[in-house]
Amino acid sequence: MTSPSAAQQARQQARQRAAELCDLLTKASYDYYIRDRPTLADAAYDRLFRELQAIEQEHPELRGDDSPTQRVGATPAESFAKHEHLVPMGSLANAFDDDEVTAWYERAVKIAGTAVDSAGFSAELKIDGAAIALTYRDGVLVSGATRGNGRVGEVVTANLRTIRNIPLRLQGTAPPLIEVRGEVYFPFSAFERLNAERTQRGEPVFANPRNSAAGSLRQLDPAETAKRPLRFFGYAIAVPGGGGLFLTQSELLGALSTWGIPIAPHRRRCATLAEVHEHADQIEHTLRAELDFGIDGMVVKVESTAVQAELGDIGGREPRWAIARKFAADIAETTLLAIEVNVGRTGKINPYAVLAPVEVGGTTVRFATLHNFDLIRQKDLRVGDVVQIKRAGDVIPQVIGAVADQRDATVPHTAIPSRCPACNTPVRVEEKDLFCDNDRCPGRRLEAIVHFASKGAMDIDGLSYARVEQFIGAELVHDVADLYALTADQLATLDRFADKSAAALVAAIAASCQQPLSRLLFGLGIRHVGQEAALALARRFGTLDGLAGDLVHEEGDGPGGASFEAVESVHGVGPAIAESVVRYFRDPAVRALLTRLRHYGLRLDEPAQAQTSTAFAGKTVVITGTLPTLSRNNAKQRVLAAGGKVTDSVSKATSVVVVGDDAGSKLDKAKSLGVETIDEAELLRRLGGQ
């Protein structure tokens, strides 16, 4: 037998040594960042780390995804790819006091009965950070993504690898493919040190830990993220198919800890609702002040995963088995420097407070909402007042009121404007609000174009508020249709535009022509028409002609449009929306605008899959097991397109269960409740063979 060559022996020795070093360094990081019990001196860690770097530099094939060297030094990205989560990352309903938590509990009992009490509750800190999902395949971190819209996030794997307490390789035995959900946060102490260092270097300081954590994850260069000492807490998992691996929330958190995932402290298993209230009070009034990271409440979950499945969720987004118990907002005092106004796209005139900068709940607040002038009158707010500020739900700054005994008696009352601040047109009073009815108002025009370009509408990348202001100031753009006439040569003549950026923006505007009708309807800013109503209208009528008819063509040159009754009959569209839609499309100025948009090649229909059937309109559908030809997500999207709602659990509210192979307990429960069950063939038949 031929003996291995010296080169082969060297490679084998390098492989063995690299594996040893990975194990040593991974354990040392776990002991230091998660157990808080250092087992390796810094100098020794650095020496071993450099040794591993040298081996991997000489033998690049040995550099695995779980190597400690992958935490730093990745190549900067040009953009972020999209990532579809294994299971949607939902959001929680909020409860602002014990009574609202009790009301949530009573709703759960109505559905699941005494099983809720038998299960008990898990009470966990609600970390004030950035939600992420970590994908591990065979125990190795292969991908990390932001929450995004709950279904699709952005891939930020290289940035997440720089976070020292995120394991690159799980310990013990985990499922072959698993998504670990959690929160990335900025410790207060680390945030203060970083800002002190930035001040010394003459760099601008970061505003608050929460926004800084989210912004750090979206750095295109991971080396920048690595400079920011972020940390992570895990709290949930997702696996393909959404199946449950554990009987209780306690078991789940225990498994995460065993795998090396850090868990937030002060989690408590509560046997009764009274214990939940007691723990919330203790966290809010005692423990919160001792923490080195921000929280904005406590999450209460039903402990049993079986009861969680029975309770299900609302619209596939909001679990019925959990609620966020929000804490009282932090309050601070500062000076009201001015009351300014802006004009919204509908003409509503919105007042807001300009404040002397003040820290509220770890955030520097300079502005606060005032809602309307009636509120200003009720609270008798005057420029120069010392006012109390709170962050409602720890997020939106609001003015509670003035500290009257600190007021200068000579300060006049706040005057209510009689004319629009943007165009000087007399205002119209509608209940508590003021409106500008001038369609050519530059303030309305600015907000309308910004809304049209926003992510929920036409999603024109790079068209910021400042850019729109610049285009209006240069008289290049007067309405949304003018965007599609812009050329790169025109933009290149403006300040802060290079040839490349000008071409990129023109390309982004052109690409938006392919957005479906639902996005266009939302982007047009029709009063009362939000994203859901826009989608419902687009799916029901299919095309702009089907909805608006000859109103979008030259007179006499188009098919008849929908009647008021037809619009009102669309699910989720009531009389107010229908009246607004009909009035909008009867406006001659709108007719001219839409004719121009058609000329520029905008897509004026909804994709066929969204209008093929209404077979499941108003019905709640559960899909279980493995279907012969459709993936579960594909089947779900088709049911949604046909007007149905898809949930994960079977209950009395379920209309039909689509059953595949290995359906399991959901099929049994459907039979016990008398819920209709169908197979894939029947599903496709009802969908019209699509």
Beta strands, then each sheet from edge to edge (+ up, - down):
strand 1: 82-84
strand 2: 94-95
strand 3: 121-127
strand 4: 130-137
strand 5: 140-146
strand 6: 152-154
strand 7: 177-185
strand 8: 231-238
strand 9: 268-270
strand 10: 295-302
strand 11: 313-314
strand 12: 318-319
strand 13: 322-326
strand 14: 331-343
strand 15: 349-360
strand 16: 363-369
strand 17: 386-392
strand 18: 396-402
strand 19: 428-430
strand 20: 433-435
strand 21: 620-624
strand 22: 645-647
strand 23: 656-659
strand 24: 676-678
sheet 1: 1+ 6-
sheet 2: 2+ 13+ 10- 3+ 9-
sheet 3: 5+ 4- 7+ 8-
sheet 4: 11+ 12-
sheet 5: 16+ 15- 14+ 17- 18+
sheet 6: 19+ 20-
sheet 7: 22+ 21+ 23+ 24+
end
